[in-house]
Amino acid sequence: METGRYLTSFLEITVDSDEVIDNIAQLSHANLGTYYHEYIHYLQDVTTCSGLCKIWRAFDCVRQLVSSIQPDDIKDVAIPLDNAMAREQLQHLDFLEDLRGSGQISGISMQVADTYKIFEVIEEPNERIAQYYATSTATAIKLHLESAEPGTTPKRFTFGEYAVSETMAYLIEKKFFPDLQLLPRYPYKVAADLVHHLYPGLTVSDVMIFAICDAALLYNMPGWAFVKIVQSMAEVNYQPSHGHEVIDFSYNFYRAIKWDHIEYSRAAVESIHHIANALYGHEFYTNSKELLQASVERGRIAREQNPYFLVSIFDCDEALSFDFYKTFNFIGGLSSVNGKGQCWVRVPNGLERLQAGADPLHFRIALQMSKFILEGQRPCSLTKNCEAHTNRTVDDRCLDRPWKWAADGQGCPYAAAWSLYGFKKKNFYLHGVMIQQAEDD
């Protein structure tokens, strides 16, 4: 049973409990385990090339869509949007899903799925990789799976960022919270299985697999990088004695293929800064915008200053160790939400001035706008959070016409974005039906 989740690219952790999340040290053991797992995903997002690229692309998708309908000569907007920009963004979002790869094996129970083992690793050319990364030699990674159970048939599993990041988070959760729920093999253990398949002679420990996952996320196609790093280790019969040596080996691997993950991360962070300025340029968003920019910048710095910082956290004897808090205090935790919809922000040390005015819902509203423009999604996904907020009103408009709040001059995240992006001055049609008449100047 799912007890929490991380909203990838939009930096939001949810723990399905009514407990307050303003001090993680006071969480119950079970809720701390859930939070810890999801916080690792947050660190994966803000400290790796793969994560920073996802953040960059997710927010840029919104920026591109908004800018394509903002010009004054565009009076009528049909939703779902079907212009050249919308088609381009949908194609790119599909590509990002390809990179993300498979999660659970569909069509069978988790118990049966756990009986499937890796039979073959297939490096499958992907024309989209060539389209987006012209000089890359990377391929999609497909796993041919078979089970000895009666009545089962072979399965295909796309090994990508999802499996890499989930295996990594599972391993550290298993170490510090071994008594919590058992998780299925796919996607939480498949990366470990893949190491055994590719390099059976490797003396494996959990920290080494954790380190390989961490290293693979430094490439923008983590599934392929994971396979190639392990294959490169097998070719020279490399036997690391510790996770730190795995990180060193991966850095040498990236140098050999001429992949400068440090420069790529810097470029991604710079792009996120520019996009944040475009999406959140109004003073209403100032603290939230600066918090987003600081979070990715500090994530980049943490990785550059100490490539082993996550392995060092894994090595500690307790979850909330000195090494953990050193990272937690420096990078912060952008958004934490409990089962009631209550939200908390943990700003990085030294940026306490941002605490009062930063609202984590400002980041999710970017996803909300993207889904409205591309899919025509009507209900505001922030309704539960606003119900838990003492200074916000919720009514039936939130469920089927949240853009109406903008006409009232309300300061909710949806209304603020709708007004800031100039949507009040457009005629909007949803599935051919007018839902808003342009406001007079």
ROLUM-363376 format. One record per residue (C-alpha): z, x, y; residue in three letters. Coordinates in pm, 1 decimal, decimal comma, padded with zeros to 6 digits. Layout:
<recs>
+----------+----------+----------+------+
:        Z :        X :        Y : code :
+----------+----------+----------+------+
:        Z :        X :        Y :  ALA :
...
+----------+----------+----------+------+
</recs>
This chain:
<recs>
+----------+----------+----------+------+
:        Z :        X :        Y : code :
+----------+----------+----------+------+
:  00000,0 :  00000,0 :  00000,0 :  MET :
: -00094,6 :  00132,2 :  00342,8 :  GLU :
:  00207,1 :  00208,5 :  00560,4 :  THR :
:  00028,7 :  00359,0 :  00859,3 :  GLY :
: -00301,2 :  00476,3 :  00993,5 :  ARG :
: -00459,8 :  00708,0 :  01246,0 :  TYR :
: -00735,6 :  00583,6 :  01474,1 :  LEU :
: -00961,5 :  00884,2 :  01447,1 :  THR :
: -01110,3 :  01016,8 :  01773,6 :  SER :
: -00897,2 :  00779,7 :  01982,5 :  PHE :
: -00572,6 :  00963,9 :  01906,2 :  LEU :
: -00354,9 :  00670,7 :  01803,3 :  GLU :
: -00091,8 :  00671,7 :  01527,1 :  ILE :
:  00032,2 :  00342,1 :  01383,8 :  THR :
:  00341,3 :  00309,1 :  01164,2 :  VAL :
:  00377,3 : -00033,8 :  01001,9 :  ASP :
:  00744,2 : -00077,6 :  01080,5 :  SER :
:  00947,3 : -00236,2 :  01357,4 :  ASP :
:  01131,6 :  00091,4 :  01417,3 :  GLU :
:  01114,5 :  00242,2 :  01764,7 :  VAL :
:  00901,7 :  00560,9 :  01770,1 :  ILE :
:  01033,3 :  00723,3 :  02086,8 :  ASP :
:  01222,9 :  00988,8 :  01886,6 :  ASN :
:  01069,9 :  01082,7 :  01552,3 :  ILE :
:  01388,7 :  01258,8 :  01439,3 :  ALA :
:  01558,3 :  00917,7 :  01430,8 :  GLN :
:  01294,6 :  00752,2 :  01210,7 :  LEU :
:  01387,9 :  00649,4 :  00858,8 :  SER :
:  01279,3 :  00888,4 :  00585,4 :  HIS :
:  00988,6 :  00666,4 :  00475,2 :  ALA :
:  00860,3 :  00603,7 :  00827,8 :  ASN :
:  00891,3 :  00970,5 :  00916,9 :  LEU :
:  00678,0 :  01053,9 :  00612,7 :  GLY :
:  00412,0 :  00810,1 :  00728,6 :  THR :
:  00425,6 :  00938,5 :  01085,5 :  TYR :
:  00407,2 :  01299,7 :  00966,4 :  TYR :
:  00093,5 :  01234,1 :  00759,4 :  HIS :
: -00078,4 :  01063,3 :  01051,7 :  GLU :
:  00035,0 :  01327,6 :  01301,5 :  TYR :
: -00140,5 :  01590,8 :  01090,6 :  ILE :
: -00459,5 :  01389,4 :  01145,6 :  HIS :
: -00392,0 :  01401,0 :  01519,7 :  TYR :
: -00358,5 :  01780,3 :  01501,5 :  LEU :
: -00680,6 :  01797,1 :  01299,9 :  GLN :
: -00854,0 :  01606,2 :  01579,4 :  ASP :
: -00735,4 :  01812,7 :  01875,3 :  VAL :
: -00729,7 :  02163,5 :  01722,3 :  THR :
: -01050,0 :  02187,1 :  01514,6 :  THR :
: -01423,4 :  02187,2 :  01586,6 :  CYS :
: -01473,6 :  01886,4 :  01362,7 :  SER :
: -01201,9 :  01686,3 :  01538,2 :  GLY :
: -01294,9 :  01782,6 :  01891,6 :  LEU :
: -01658,7 :  01703,2 :  01814,7 :  CYS :
: -01557,1 :  01354,6 :  01693,9 :  LYS :
: -01356,2 :  01290,4 :  02011,2 :  ILE :
: -01642,6 :  01415,0 :  02225,5 :  TRP :
: -01901,2 :  01200,0 :  02049,6 :  ARG :
: -01682,2 :  00887,0 :  02035,7 :  ALA :
: -01606,2 :  00883,0 :  02408,1 :  PHE :
: -01957,9 :  00993,7 :  02498,4 :  ASP :
: -02100,3 :  00699,3 :  02304,0 :  CYS :
: -01911,3 :  00465,3 :  02536,6 :  VAL :
: -02014,4 :  00661,9 :  02843,9 :  ARG :
: -02382,3 :  00653,0 :  02747,1 :  GLN :
: -02376,3 :  00281,5 :  02669,2 :  LEU :
: -02198,5 :  00194,3 :  02992,5 :  VAL :
: -02425,0 :  00411,9 :  03206,1 :  SER :
: -02736,3 :  00253,8 :  03050,7 :  SER :
: -02648,0 : -00088,8 :  03193,1 :  ILE :
: -02481,6 :  00015,6 :  03518,6 :  GLN :
: -02787,6 :  00059,8 :  03747,5 :  PRO :
: -02806,6 : -00201,0 :  04023,8 :  ASP :
: -03155,5 : -00311,3 :  03921,7 :  ASP :
: -03020,6 : -00429,4 :  03584,3 :  ILE :
: -02897,5 : -00783,0 :  03652,4 :  LYS :
: -02899,3 : -00934,6 :  03303,5 :  ASP :
: -02732,6 : -00778,3 :  02999,9 :  VAL :
: -02786,8 : -00917,7 :  02648,9 :  ALA :
: -02509,9 : -00845,0 :  02397,0 :  ILE :
: -02534,1 : -00698,5 :  02135,2 :  PRO :
: -02723,5 : -00443,9 :  02341,6 :  LEU :
: -03066,9 : -00354,9 :  02206,4 :  ASP :
: -03207,8 : -00094,7 :  02443,3 :  ASN :
: -03315,6 :  00261,2 :  02363,1 :  ALA :
: -02968,7 :  00397,6 :  02432,6 :  MET :
: -02800,2 :  00147,5 :  02201,1 :  ALA :
: -03040,5 :  00232,9 :  01918,3 :  ARG :
: -02983,4 :  00603,4 :  01974,8 :  GLU :
: -02605,0 :  00562,8 :  01966,6 :  GLN :
: -02613,4 :  00347,5 :  01653,0 :  LEU :
: -02822,0 :  00611,2 :  01479,7 :  GLN :
: -02579,4 :  00879,7 :  01585,5 :  HIS :
: -02276,8 :  00677,7 :  01474,4 :  LEU :
: -02442,3 :  00638,0 :  01134,5 :  ASP :
: -02485,1 :  01014,9 :  01116,9 :  PHE :
: -02118,0 :  01068,7 :  01198,4 :  LEU :
: -02030,1 :  00832,4 :  00912,7 :  GLU :
: -02248,1 :  01047,1 :  00686,0 :  ASP :
: -02045,7 :  01351,9 :  00787,3 :  LEU :
: -01723,6 :  01160,8 :  00732,0 :  ARG :
: -01820,7 :  01090,3 :  00372,4 :  GLY :
: -01669,3 :  00864,0 :  00110,4 :  SER :
: -01316,9 :  00729,3 :  00096,2 :  GLY :
: -01207,3 :  00535,5 : -00208,9 :  GLN :
: -01453,3 :  00470,5 : -00491,0 :  ILE :
: -01573,8 :  00115,6 : -00442,5 :  SER :
: -01612,3 : -00148,7 : -00711,8 :  GLY :
: -01331,4 : -00031,9 : -00941,1 :  ILE :
: -00952,6 : -00026,5 : -00933,3 :  SER :
: -00764,9 :  00277,2 : -00807,0 :  MET :
: -00622,8 :  00328,9 : -01156,6 :  GLN :
: -00971,3 :  00352,6 : -01306,0 :  VAL :
: -01094,5 :  00563,2 : -01011,4 :  ALA :
: -00823,0 :  00818,2 : -01084,9 :  ASP :
: -00978,1 :  00880,3 : -01428,9 :  THR :
: -01302,8 :  01006,0 : -01275,8 :  TYR :
: -01353,5 :  01383,0 : -01271,2 :  LYS :
: -01609,9 :  01603,4 : -01100,7 :  ILE :
: -01904,9 :  01668,1 : -01332,5 :  PHE :
: -02150,5 :  01825,3 : -01087,1 :  GLU :
: -02171,0 :  01929,3 : -00720,0 :  VAL :
: -02505,2 :  01846,3 : -00559,8 :  ILE :
: -02619,3 :  01998,4 : -00230,1 :  GLU :
: -02848,8 :  01727,9 : -00100,2 :  GLU :
: -03075,0 :  01791,0 :  00202,4 :  PRO :
: -03012,3 :  01548,7 :  00487,4 :  ASN :
: -03285,7 :  01500,6 :  00745,2 :  GLU :
: -03029,1 :  01390,6 :  01004,1 :  ARG :
: -02855,1 :  01727,1 :  00983,3 :  ILE :
: -03186,0 :  01895,1 :  01060,3 :  ALA :
: -03240,4 :  01645,7 :  01343,7 :  GLN :
: -02905,7 :  01704,8 :  01514,1 :  TYR :
: -02852,0 :  02070,8 :  01418,7 :  TYR :
: -03198,2 :  02224,8 :  01406,0 :  ALA :
: -03084,5 :  02573,4 :  01302,3 :  THR :
: -02828,1 :  02462,7 :  01045,9 :  SER :
: -02873,5 :  02528,0 :  00673,7 :  THR :
: -02597,2 :  02282,0 :  00584,6 :  ALA :
: -02653,2 :  01999,1 :  00338,7 :  THR :
: -02474,8 :  01681,8 :  00240,9 :  ALA :
: -02235,1 :  01735,3 : -00050,5 :  ILE :
: -02256,3 :  01477,5 : -00328,4 :  LYS :
: -02018,6 :  01480,5 : -00623,8 :  LEU :
: -02138,1 :  01341,5 : -00954,8 :  HIS :
: -01832,3 :  01184,5 : -01114,9 :  LEU :
: -01774,7 :  01070,2 : -01471,3 :  GLU :
: -01487,0 :  00909,5 : -01657,1 :  SER :
: -01400,9 :  00918,8 : -02026,5 :  ALA :
: -01260,9 :  00565,4 : -02006,1 :  GLU :
: -01453,7 :  00306,3 : -02212,4 :  PRO :
: -01699,5 :  00094,2 : -02016,1 :  GLY :
: -01717,7 :  00321,7 : -01711,6 :  THR :
: -02041,0 :  00444,6 : -01555,3 :  THR :
: -02112,1 :  00759,4 : -01350,3 :  PRO :
: -02034,0 :  00746,1 : -00976,8 :  LYS :
: -02150,1 :  00935,1 : -00669,7 :  ARG :
: -01903,6 :  01045,5 : -00404,4 :  PHE :
: -02001,4 :  01195,5 : -00068,7 :  THR :
: -01760,2 :  01480,4 : -00002,5 :  PHE :
: -01707,5 :  01507,1 :  00372,6 :  GLY :
: -01454,5 :  01522,4 :  00651,7 :  GLU :
: -01261,3 :  01220,5 :  00521,3 :  TYR :
: -01176,9 :  01381,3 :  00186,7 :  ALA :
: -01100,4 :  01719,6 :  00346,1 :  VAL :
: -00866,0 :  01581,1 :  00611,9 :  SER :
: -00691,6 :  01335,9 :  00376,7 :  GLU :
: -00630,0 :  01597,2 :  00107,0 :  THR :
: -00480,6 :  01824,5 :  00371,7 :  MET :
: -00249,9 :  01554,9 :  00511,0 :  ALA :
: -00150,6 :  01442,4 :  00160,4 :  TYR :
: -00052,0 :  01795,7 :  00054,4 :  LEU :
:  00187,4 :  01847,3 :  00343,0 :  ILE :
:  00330,5 :  01496,8 :  00305,7 :  GLU :
:  00381,0 :  01561,7 : -00067,0 :  LYS :
:  00570,7 :  01881,6 :  00008,5 :  LYS :
:  00817,0 :  01737,9 :  00259,3 :  PHE :
:  00832,2 :  01378,0 :  00133,5 :  PHE :
:  00774,0 :  01403,4 : -00243,9 :  PRO :
:  00956,0 :  01078,7 : -00318,5 :  ASP :
:  00721,2 :  00859,7 : -00114,4 :  LEU :
:  00428,6 :  00656,3 : -00245,1 :  GLN :
:  00177,6 :  00812,1 : -00479,7 :  LEU :
: -00173,5 :  00816,1 : -00337,4 :  LEU :
: -00503,6 :  00781,3 : -00528,1 :  PRO :
: -00717,5 :  01076,7 : -00631,0 :  ARG :
: -01000,2 :  00964,0 : -00403,0 :  TYR :
: -00988,9 :  01070,4 : -00125,3 :  PRO :
: -00638,4 :  01226,6 : -00123,4 :  TYR :
: -00671,3 :  01479,1 : -00406,9 :  LYS :
: -01042,6 :  01530,1 : -00454,4 :  VAL :
: -01057,6 :  01849,4 : -00244,0 :  ALA :
: -00803,2 :  02010,8 : -00476,2 :  ALA :
: -01012,5 :  01901,0 : -00776,1 :  ASP :
: -01319,2 :  02051,0 : -00612,0 :  LEU :
: -01151,3 :  02391,7 : -00571,7 :  VAL :
: -01071,7 :  02395,0 : -00944,5 :  HIS :
: -01429,9 :  02294,4 : -01027,4 :  HIS :
: -01598,6 :  02552,7 : -00803,1 :  LEU :
: -01363,3 :  02842,8 : -00868,6 :  TYR :
: -01172,4 :  02790,8 : -01194,1 :  PRO :
: -01053,7 :  03152,1 : -01189,4 :  GLY :
: -00863,3 :  03109,8 : -00862,5 :  LEU :
: -00486,3 :  03116,3 : -00880,7 :  THR :
: -00428,5 :  02801,0 : -00680,5 :  VAL :
: -00129,9 :  02677,2 : -00482,6 :  SER :
: -00096,5 :  02376,4 : -00256,0 :  ASP :
: -00070,9 :  02593,4 :  00053,8 :  VAL :
: -00402,0 :  02763,0 : -00032,7 :  MET :
: -00583,3 :  02431,8 : -00072,9 :  ILE :
: -00420,4 :  02314,3 :  00250,2 :  PHE :
: -00552,1 :  02629,5 :  00422,7 :  ALA :
: -00905,6 :  02584,3 :  00284,7 :  ILE :
: -00907,6 :  02229,0 :  00422,1 :  CYS :
: -00784,1 :  02352,9 :  00758,6 :  ASP :
: -01052,3 :  02622,9 :  00762,8 :  ALA :
: -01329,6 :  02379,5 :  00666,3 :  ALA :
: -01244,7 :  02157,6 :  00963,0 :  LEU :
: -01337,8 :  02445,3 :  01193,1 :  LEU :
: -01701,0 :  02361,8 :  01116,0 :  TYR :
: -01872,7 :  02047,6 :  01237,0 :  ASN :
: -01969,0 :  01957,8 :  00877,9 :  MET :
: -01641,3 :  02013,3 :  00692,1 :  PRO :
: -01757,9 :  01898,5 :  00348,0 :  GLY :
: -02030,7 :  02159,9 :  00335,4 :  TRP :
: -01806,1 :  02429,4 :  00486,0 :  ALA :
: -01533,8 :  02359,4 :  00226,7 :  PHE :
: -01778,1 :  02407,6 : -00061,4 :  VAL :
: -01931,5 :  02721,4 :  00087,6 :  LYS :
: -01597,4 :  02886,6 :  00163,2 :  ILE :
: -01477,9 :  02830,7 : -00194,7 :  VAL :
: -01811,1 :  02943,9 : -00340,7 :  GLN :
: -01798,0 :  03257,9 : -00125,6 :  SER :
: -01448,7 :  03332,3 : -00254,9 :  MET :
: -01568,9 :  03285,5 : -00613,5 :  ALA :
: -01870,2 :  03514,0 : -00564,4 :  GLU :
: -01645,6 :  03811,1 : -00485,0 :  VAL :
: -01357,8 :  03696,2 : -00707,5 :  ASN :
: -01133,2 :  03681,6 : -00402,4 :  TYR :
: -00770,3 :  03611,4 : -00490,6 :  GLN :
: -00571,8 :  03539,8 : -00173,0 :  PRO :
: -00197,3 :  03575,6 : -00203,6 :  SER :
: -00121,1 :  03333,9 :  00078,8 :  HIS :
: -00272,1 :  03066,6 :  00301,9 :  GLY :
: -00294,4 :  03311,9 :  00591,8 :  HIS :
: -00541,4 :  03518,3 :  00389,5 :  GLU :
: -00752,7 :  03207,7 :  00327,0 :  VAL :
: -00779,2 :  03157,3 :  00704,1 :  ILE :
: -00879,8 :  03522,8 :  00748,6 :  ASP :
: -01146,2 :  03488,5 :  00479,0 :  PHE :
: -01286,3 :  03174,7 :  00642,9 :  SER :
: -01309,8 :  03346,8 :  00981,1 :  TYR :
: -01513,9 :  03623,7 :  00817,8 :  ASN :
: -01729,6 :  03359,1 :  00648,1 :  PHE :
: -01802,5 :  03192,1 :  00983,0 :  TYR :
: -01888,8 :  03524,1 :  01141,9 :  ARG :
: -02134,7 :  03590,1 :  00857,5 :  ALA :
: -02316,7 :  03259,5 :  00916,4 :  ILE :
: -02297,7 :  03314,8 :  01294,3 :  LYS :
: -02076,8 :  03013,2 :  01362,6 :  TRP :
: -01860,0 :  03069,1 :  01671,8 :  ASP :
: -01601,1 :  02795,2 :  01630,1 :  HIS :
: -01400,4 :  02919,4 :  01928,1 :  ILE :
: -01690,7 :  02883,1 :  02170,6 :  GLU :
: -01789,4 :  02552,1 :  02012,7 :  TYR :
: -01436,4 :  02418,4 :  02060,9 :  SER :
: -01434,4 :  02532,1 :  02421,6 :  ARG :
: -01765,7 :  02357,2 :  02483,0 :  ALA :
: -01636,4 :  02038,8 :  02317,3 :  ALA :
: -01320,2 :  02039,4 :  02529,6 :  VAL :
: -01522,7 :  02093,5 :  02846,9 :  GLU :
: -01748,2 :  01802,0 :  02753,1 :  SER :
: -01446,1 :  01578,8 :  02685,5 :  ILE :
: -01314,1 :  01668,3 :  03032,5 :  HIS :
: -01643,7 :  01563,4 :  03195,3 :  HIS :
: -01668,8 :  01242,2 :  02993,1 :  ILE :
: -01307,0 :  01150,5 :  03072,5 :  ALA :
: -01381,0 :  01195,0 :  03442,7 :  ASN :
: -01674,6 :  00956,2 :  03408,9 :  ALA :
: -01496,7 :  00691,7 :  03200,1 :  LEU :
: -01159,1 :  00710,3 :  03370,8 :  TYR :
: -01249,8 :  00807,0 :  03724,4 :  GLY :
: -01045,1 :  00534,1 :  03893,7 :  HIS :
: -00691,7 :  00611,8 :  04013,4 :  GLU :
: -00568,0 :  00335,1 :  03780,9 :  PHE :
: -00640,3 :  00575,1 :  03492,3 :  TYR :
: -00533,3 :  00905,5 :  03649,3 :  THR :
: -00231,1 :  00984,7 :  03431,9 :  ASN :
: -00399,3 :  00865,6 :  03112,0 :  SER :
: -00711,1 :  01068,9 :  03186,7 :  LYS :
: -00514,0 :  01384,9 :  03259,2 :  GLU :
: -00310,7 :  01335,2 :  02942,3 :  LEU :
: -00627,1 :  01309,9 :  02731,2 :  LEU :
: -00768,4 :  01622,4 :  02893,8 :  GLN :
: -00441,9 :  01813,7 :  02850,3 :  ALA :
: -00409,7 :  01712,3 :  02485,0 :  SER :
: -00747,2 :  01849,2 :  02379,4 :  VAL :
: -00708,5 :  02158,4 :  02596,8 :  GLU :
: -00370,0 :  02239,7 :  02449,6 :  ARG :
: -00499,5 :  02173,4 :  02099,2 :  GLY :
: -00775,5 :  02426,6 :  02155,8 :  ARG :
: -00530,0 :  02680,8 :  02296,5 :  ILE :
: -00288,5 :  02635,4 :  02003,3 :  ALA :
: -00566,8 :  02720,0 :  01757,8 :  ARG :
: -00695,8 :  03017,6 :  01955,1 :  GLU :
: -00349,9 :  03167,0 :  02002,8 :  GLN :
: -00244,4 :  03126,5 :  01640,8 :  ASN :
: -00508,9 :  03044,8 :  01376,9 :  PRO :
: -00230,9 :  03013,5 :  01117,2 :  TYR :
: -00009,1 :  02763,4 :  01299,2 :  PHE :
: -00065,7 :  02473,7 :  01057,8 :  LEU :
: -00020,3 :  02697,6 :  00752,8 :  VAL :
:  00305,2 :  02820,4 :  00908,8 :  SER :
:  00424,6 :  02459,4 :  00946,4 :  ILE :
:  00341,2 :  02400,1 :  00579,7 :  PHE :
:  00538,5 :  02711,4 :  00481,3 :  ASP :
:  00862,6 :  02586,2 :  00635,1 :  CYS :
:  01150,5 :  02446,0 :  00431,8 :  ASP :
:  01176,5 :  02119,5 :  00623,5 :  GLU :
:  00937,0 :  01880,1 :  00792,3 :  ALA :
:  01087,2 :  01891,0 :  01142,4 :  LEU :
:  01109,2 :  02268,2 :  01152,4 :  SER :
:  01110,5 :  02502,7 :  01448,7 :  PHE :
:  00737,9 :  02569,2 :  01388,7 :  ASP :
:  00663,1 :  02196,4 :  01384,4 :  PHE :
:  00851,0 :  02130,2 :  01707,4 :  TYR :
:  00687,8 :  02429,6 :  01874,3 :  LYS :
:  00350,9 :  02261,0 :  01815,1 :  THR :
:  00478,9 :  01908,1 :  01879,9 :  PHE :
:  00629,3 :  02006,5 :  02215,4 :  ASN :
:  00321,7 :  02202,0 :  02323,7 :  PHE :
:  00053,4 :  01948,9 :  02221,4 :  ILE :
:  00251,7 :  01625,3 :  02229,6 :  GLY :
:  00160,1 :  01300,9 :  02056,2 :  GLY :
: -00082,4 :  01094,0 :  02256,1 :  LEU :
: -00008,9 :  00745,4 :  02123,7 :  SER :
:  00234,5 :  00598,0 :  01869,8 :  SER :
:  00237,3 :  00227,0 :  01785,0 :  VAL :
:  00480,5 :  00037,0 :  01564,3 :  ASN :
:  00435,1 : -00282,9 :  01367,3 :  GLY :
:  00532,0 : -00497,0 :  01667,0 :  LYS :
:  00254,6 : -00343,5 :  01875,8 :  GLY :
:  00496,4 : -00146,7 :  02094,1 :  GLN :
:  00347,2 :  00180,9 :  02220,9 :  CYS :
:  00495,3 :  00518,0 :  02308,1 :  TRP :
:  00348,4 :  00834,1 :  02452,5 :  VAL :
:  00491,8 :  01179,6 :  02385,3 :  ARG :
:  00354,3 :  01398,8 :  02663,5 :  VAL :
:  00336,5 :  01776,7 :  02615,4 :  PRO :
:  00618,6 :  01981,2 :  02764,5 :  ASN :
:  00558,1 :  02059,9 :  03129,6 :  GLY :
:  00356,8 :  01741,6 :  03189,5 :  LEU :
:  00646,4 :  01499,2 :  03222,0 :  GLU :
:  00498,6 :  01376,5 :  03551,2 :  ARG :
:  00233,2 :  01194,3 :  03344,3 :  LEU :
:  00482,8 :  01005,0 :  03127,7 :  GLN :
:  00536,8 :  00696,3 :  03341,7 :  ALA :
:  00174,2 :  00623,3 :  03431,0 :  GLY :
: -00000,5 :  00716,9 :  03107,1 :  ALA :
: -00100,8 :  00420,7 :  02891,7 :  ASP :
: -00234,3 :  00498,2 :  02542,1 :  PRO :
: -00419,6 :  00166,6 :  02533,4 :  LEU :
: -00661,2 :  00309,1 :  02789,0 :  HIS :
: -00813,5 :  00518,3 :  02511,2 :  PHE :
: -00851,8 :  00234,0 :  02263,2 :  ARG :
: -01022,1 :  00023,7 :  02527,9 :  ILE :
: -01311,5 :  00270,6 :  02508,5 :  ALA :
: -01354,7 :  00176,5 :  02142,4 :  LEU :
: -01319,0 : -00190,2 :  02235,4 :  GLN :
: -01599,7 : -00164,9 :  02491,1 :  MET :
: -01822,9 :  00017,4 :  02244,4 :  SER :
: -01775,8 : -00256,0 :  01982,7 :  LYS :
: -01841,0 : -00529,5 :  02239,3 :  PHE :
: -02161,1 : -00368,8 :  02366,3 :  ILE :
: -02301,9 : -00273,9 :  02025,7 :  LEU :
: -02169,1 : -00554,6 :  01806,0 :  GLU :
: -02064,7 : -00833,9 :  02040,8 :  GLY :
: -01702,3 : -00814,2 :  01925,9 :  GLN :
: -01513,2 : -01073,6 :  02130,5 :  ARG :
: -01138,3 : -01059,6 :  02052,5 :  PRO :
: -00952,1 : -00788,5 :  02236,9 :  CYS :
: -00792,2 : -00557,4 :  01980,2 :  SER :
: -00511,4 : -00483,9 :  02226,6 :  LEU :
: -00367,0 : -00837,8 :  02221,7 :  THR :
: -00072,6 : -00754,4 :  01995,6 :  LYS :
:  00012,6 : -00451,2 :  02208,9 :  ASN :
: -00000,4 : -00654,9 :  02528,7 :  CYS :
:  00228,1 : -00917,9 :  02370,3 :  GLU :
:  00482,4 : -00642,2 :  02317,0 :  ALA :
:  00441,0 : -00517,5 :  02675,6 :  HIS :
:  00692,4 : -00668,8 :  02916,3 :  THR :
:  00455,3 : -00676,2 :  03213,7 :  ASN :
:  00141,3 : -00827,2 :  03057,0 :  ARG :
:  00038,2 : -01184,5 :  02998,4 :  THR :
: -00150,1 : -01293,3 :  02687,8 :  VAL :
: -00339,4 : -01622,2 :  02648,9 :  ASP :
: -00641,6 : -01761,8 :  02464,2 :  ASP :
: -00879,3 : -01562,0 :  02682,5 :  ARG :
: -00770,1 : -01246,3 :  02500,0 :  CYS :
: -00904,3 : -01388,8 :  02174,4 :  LEU :
: -01251,5 : -01504,7 :  02272,7 :  ASP :
: -01332,5 : -01410,0 :  02635,0 :  ARG :
: -01116,1 : -01117,1 :  02749,7 :  PRO :
: -01362,5 : -01028,6 :  03025,7 :  TRP :
: -01232,7 : -01335,1 :  03211,5 :  LYS :
: -00916,5 : -01143,8 :  03297,6 :  TRP :
: -01119,6 : -00927,0 :  03537,0 :  ALA :
: -01187,7 : -01230,1 :  03758,8 :  ALA :
: -00811,9 : -01273,1 :  03806,4 :  ASP :
: -00768,6 : -00917,5 :  03924,1 :  GLY :
: -00532,4 : -00845,4 :  03635,9 :  GLN :
: -00440,7 : -00487,5 :  03559,9 :  GLY :
: -00472,8 : -00508,1 :  03180,8 :  CYS :
: -00678,0 : -00228,3 :  03020,7 :  PRO :
: -00971,1 : -00457,1 :  02937,9 :  TYR :
: -00992,7 : -00609,2 :  03287,0 :  ALA :
: -00958,9 : -00268,7 :  03451,1 :  ALA :
: -01243,9 : -00121,4 :  03246,0 :  ALA :
: -01466,0 : -00426,8 :  03299,9 :  TRP :
: -01420,2 : -00399,7 :  03676,1 :  SER :
: -01444,9 : -00020,7 :  03696,0 :  LEU :
: -01774,3 : -00012,5 :  03505,9 :  TYR :
: -01927,1 : -00269,7 :  03741,7 :  GLY :
: -01967,0 : -00537,0 :  03475,0 :  PHE :
: -01844,0 : -00811,9 :  03707,6 :  LYS :
: -02172,5 : -00778,3 :  03896,2 :  LYS :
: -02388,2 : -00851,2 :  03588,7 :  LYS :
: -02502,4 : -01165,5 :  03411,9 :  ASN :
: -02384,8 : -01124,8 :  03052,6 :  PHE :
: -02536,1 : -01310,1 :  02756,5 :  TYR :
: -02369,9 : -01300,6 :  02414,1 :  LEU :
: -02610,0 : -01392,8 :  02132,8 :  HIS :
: -02828,2 : -01565,6 :  02392,6 :  GLY :
: -02549,9 : -01767,0 :  02556,3 :  VAL :
: -02438,5 : -01683,7 :  02910,9 :  MET :
: -02072,1 : -01579,5 :  02909,4 :  ILE :
: -02049,7 : -01447,5 :  03264,9 :  GLN :
: -02239,4 : -01511,2 :  03584,4 :  GLN :
: -02264,1 : -01216,0 :  03819,1 :  ALA :
: -01999,4 : -01209,8 :  04089,0 :  GLU :
: -02129,2 : -01233,4 :  04444,9 :  ASP :
: -02098,0 : -00917,9 :  04655,5 :  ASP :
+----------+----------+----------+------+
</recs>
